[in-house]
Amino acid sequence: MGAEVFTDDDGKTKVRVVIEGMSVKANDITDATTVGKAVLTAADGAAARTAIGAGTSNLIIGSAAANAAAGNHTHTATTITSTAISPGTATNVQGILAELAARITALETP
C-alpha cells in the first residue's frame, strides 16, 4: 500500500491511497446513487454542482408573492401579518407589539 499527496485543480491538498492490485471505480460502488457516482467522477467543482442540481433552480428574486426576497431585503413590522393574539385584535407585528406593550404597561401600573 502506498499514499500519494497531491493538489487538485482547486488548489486543495488531497491524499490518494493506493492498494496494490486494487482499483475502485465509481460504478463499482454498489450502494452509490447515480447522483453520488456523478459527483465522484465530476471533472471539477462546476460539474459536481451540476450533478447535484445546484444552481439550476428557477427561483426568482423579486417582490411578487411567489418570489424569494433578496438577502438584503427587510420587512416592515406593518407588513408582516399574523393571527391576532386574544384578547387583542391586531393582525400585524407592529399592532401586536403595541397591544402587548399596552397590556404590560397596564400590569405594571399600580
N, C-alpha and C positions, 0 to 999 in steps of 0.2 A: 504494500500500500504506500502511496505517496501523496503529497499535498503540493499544490501549486498556488501561490498568491499572485493575483493579477488585478489590474484596474480595468473596470468595464468602460463602455462608451460614455457613461455619465460621470466618470471620474471617481466611482466608488470602489473601494478595495474589497475584493472578494477572495474566497478560498475555494479551490476546486480540489476535491478529494478523488484520487484515482486508485481504484482497486484493480490490480492486475487481472486481466481476463474478464472483467465485468464492465458492462456498459448498460446504462439505464436511459431509455428514451422516454419522452413524454407519453407516447402511445403505449408504453409498457406498463404504465401505472394504471392498474385495473380499476381502482376506485376514484380516479380523477375524472371530473366532468369535462365536457367538451370545452367549456369556457376555461377551466383550470389548465387544460392542456394547451390552449391557445395562449394563455399568459406565460406558461413555461417556455413556449417556443417563440414568443414575440421577439422581433429583432431589436426593438428599442422600447422606451417608455411610451411613446405615442401609440405603438402597436398594441402594447399591453392595455392601455386605456381604451382603445378601440375594442379589444377583446371583451372587456367587462362592460362596455356600453357607456363609459364615462364621457361626458361632453357631447352626447348625442341626443339629449332631450330637446323637446320643442318648447321648453319653458320660456315664457315671455315675461320680461321685466317691464312693468308698466303700472298704470293706475286703475285699470278695469278690474271688475270683481274677480275674474278668473286669472289675473296676472299675479306674479310674485312681485313683492316690493323690493326696491333696491336696498342694498345693505346700509346705506346712509339715510334711508327714509325714516321719518318719525311720524307718529300718530298723535294728534292732539287728544286730550282727555275727553273732549266733547264728541269725538268721532268714534270712540271705542264703546260699543253698546254691550249691554248685559241685561239680565233679568233683574228687576227691582228686588231689593232686599227688604222684606217685610219688617216693619210697617211702612217703610219708605216707598216712594213711587218713582224715583229717578231711574232712568234706563241707560244712562251713560256714565262713564267712570267719574267725570267731574261732578255730576249731580249726586252720585252715590257717596263720593267722598265728602261733599258738602253736607249731606244729610247725616253721615256718620259723625262729622265734626260737630254738628249742632247737638246730636244726641250725647256726645262726650262732654260738651260744654254744659249741657243741662244736668248731667250726672255729677259734674264737678262743682256746680254752683250750689252753695249751701242754702 
